[in-house]
Amino acid sequence: MSKVSPQRAKSAQNALLAMFFFQGTMSTTQIPRVPELIKQISVDFNQWGLIMGFAAVGSILGLATSTKIIARFGAQRIAQIAILAAGLMLASFAFISNPAIFFLANVVWALAMSVYTIAVNSESVILQNAIKKVIIGRFHGIWAIGAMLSAAVAGILTTTVSIQVHFIAVAAIGTAAVIISSLFVLNKDESHQAERTKAPARISIWRTPRKVWLLAFGLFVSASPELALIDWSAIYNRDALAITDKGLASVPYTAFMVFMIVGRLSIGRLTKRWHISQIAAVGGLIAFTGLTLNVVLSPAISNLGMTAAVVLGSALWGLAGLGSSILVPSFFSASGHITGLDTATVMSRMMFAQTFMVIAAKILIGAVAQNADIRIAFVIPCALVLICAYVAHLFARDARKNDIVADAFPITIPIAVIGE
């Protein structure tokens, strides 16, 4: 029996959908503007990689504190404060020319977004467990819709609107919409009542179950395609695929997000026949195929002309997006079924460990892009997503033997980010 009334569950779902949507729009609005931002702060690719990598220190700080502050004040209140801070930082990016100040602004941005991510994802998993229905794909699907629309619109705006007006408008609209929507999610008391019955979260970080660290690694490799494309797709499309038009350069990433949306909105139907981790294992192989073919064929594609490069590049990014769609949701969904730890604690520890991996990966990609080229740098996410397929296979195999995890999904039978 559901722990939340149907009417309350519906209003909470609708509110979370809006919160995920506007998080997606704010997270990706700067993607087509990356070349402008690099020029604005006068850094090279290696320095850009260092800034983006070490800015994740903010995520570490957020993840280290998010569990306690969410437990004390509730996910609803914390999400409101976090999105306000994130909105202020997004607006500030367009005005900063000093690399050090830009780095500090990104640290605060990462801090705010990590806390916000834990808050809304813990709310979504708690609600999913309470109503005993797989709904997490809807939330991450709407995040992808917001991210796709934001990136597509931003690509158009690069030639018509200044970066200052663009970032201020997105920050203001997104922040206001999230704060209003957050008024209708489960409040602190409702979340505690709806939370799965499990032992109190008093296990120290040093005694965290090994499965949580495996989930953290799985989350890292599952998010690698999205992380790489958010930071580098505009550069890759310009330098590897020879798409020099600023508006057209955002089309392949838009295709990636469109097919990710299709995949994420199909999760509910697919999990009626297969376990989510089984689907993720196949999805990892599909994503690997799309990413790898893009990297391998990019020299030939770039010689076919800009129109052909846009079409073929978009087709391969689309294939990668379809495969990637199931990866992050599968690891987030599994976080709600770790015995002895509450959902927010598992998520924060997963993402805490993942952040260190992200720092290393972002610095490595930036260094390779600067000292070799961007095409070689994209071999890194190709390799990581192949590893992800194997990790998802391990969880699928374990799920067949684990009654707790198996019962989380209908026998006849979610996404992340990093971003999101």
Residue, then its C-alpha position, 0 to 999 in steps of 0.5 A: m500500500s502506498k505511503v502517500s495519497p494519490q493526490r499528494a503523490k501527483s502534486a509532488q511528482n508534478a513539482l519535482l518534474a518542474m524542478f528537474f526541468f529547470q535544473g536541466t535548463m540552468s545546467t546546460t545553458q552555457i554549453p554553446r558559450v564555452p568558446e566565448l567563456i574560454k576567450q573571456i577569461s583568456v585561458d587555454f584548453n589545459q587551464w580550462g580543464l584544470i578550472m572545470g576539474f578542480a571546481a568540483v571541490g565545491s561538489i565535495l563540500g556540498l556532498a560532505t554536508s548535504t546529508k546533515i543539512i537535509a536531515r535537519f532542515g528538509a530537502q524542500r528548504i535546502a533545494q530552495i537555498a541551493i538553487l538561489a545560490a546556483g542562479l546567482m553564480l550562473a548570472s555572474f559567469a558572463f561578467i567575470s574575466n579573471p580566471a581565479i575569480f571564475f574558478l571560485a564562482n564555479v566552486v560555489w556553483a558546483l557546491a550549490m548544484s551538488v546540494y540541490t541534486i542530492a535534495v531533489n534526487s533523494e525526494s524522487v527516490i523516496l517518492q518512488n519507494a513510497i508509491k511502489k512504482v518506477i517513476i525516476g525515469r520521468f524526472h531524469g527524462i524531463w531534466a534531459i528535455g530541459a537540458m536539450l531545449s536550453a542547449a538548442v536555444a542557447g546555440i541560436l542565441t549565441t548569434t543574437v543575444s549577448i552572453q550577459v543577457h542570456f545568462i541573467a535571463v536563464a538564471a532568473i527564470g530558472t531560480a524563480a520557477v524552482i522556488i515556486s515549484s518546491l512549495f509543492v514537493l514533500n515537506k520534511d515531515e512527509s518525507h520522513q513518513a514516506e521514507r523506506t523503513k530501514a536502520p538509522a543512518r549511523i554508519s560512519i563513512w569508513r564502514t560504508p558498504r562496499k556496494v556503495w563505492l561500487l555504485a559511486f564508480g558506476l555513477f561516475v562512468s555512467a555520467s562520463p558521456e554527459l560530462a564530456l559533452i557538457d564541457w567539450s561538445a562545442i569545442y569538439n564539434r568545431d575542431a574535430l567535425a569542422i562545424t564552425d557555425k556557432g548555431l549549428a555547432s549545438v545541433p549534435y549535442t541537441a541530438f544527443m539530448v533528444f535521444m536521451i529523452v526518448g530513452r529515459l521516457s521509455i524506462g517505465r515500459l522497458t522495466k516491465r520486462w527487464h531489470i533496469s541494470q540489465i537494460a543499462a548494460v546494453g545501453g552502455l554498449i550502445a553508448f560506447t558504439g555511438l561515441t567511438l564511431n564519432v571519434v573514429l570517423s570524425p576525420a572523414i566526417s569533417n571532410l564531407g562539408m559542414t551540412a554532412a558533418v552536422v547530420l552524421g555527427s548528430a546521428l552518432w551523438g544521438l546513438a550515444g544519447l540513446g544508450s546513455s539514457i538508462l545509465v545514470p538512472s540505474f545507479f541512482s535507483a539502486s541507491g534507494h535499496i542499501t540496507g542500513l543507510d537512508t537514501a540521502t546518505v547513500m546518494s551523498r556518499m556515492m556522489f562524494a566518491q564520484t566527484f574525486m573521479v570526475i576531477a581527475a577525468k576533467i583534468l585529464i581530458g583538458a590536458v589531452a585536448q591541449n597537448a594532443d587534440i580533442r578527438i583523442a581526448f574523447v577516447i577517455p569517455c569512450a573507454l569509461v562508458l564501456i566499463c560502465a556496461y560491465v559494472a551495470h552487468l554486475f548489478a544485473r547479475d546481483a539483482r537476480k540473487n538479491d530479493i531486496v533489489a529484485d522487489a524494488f521493480p515489478i517482476t514482470i518488468p532510472i538517471a543522473v546528473i550530474g549533472e547533472 
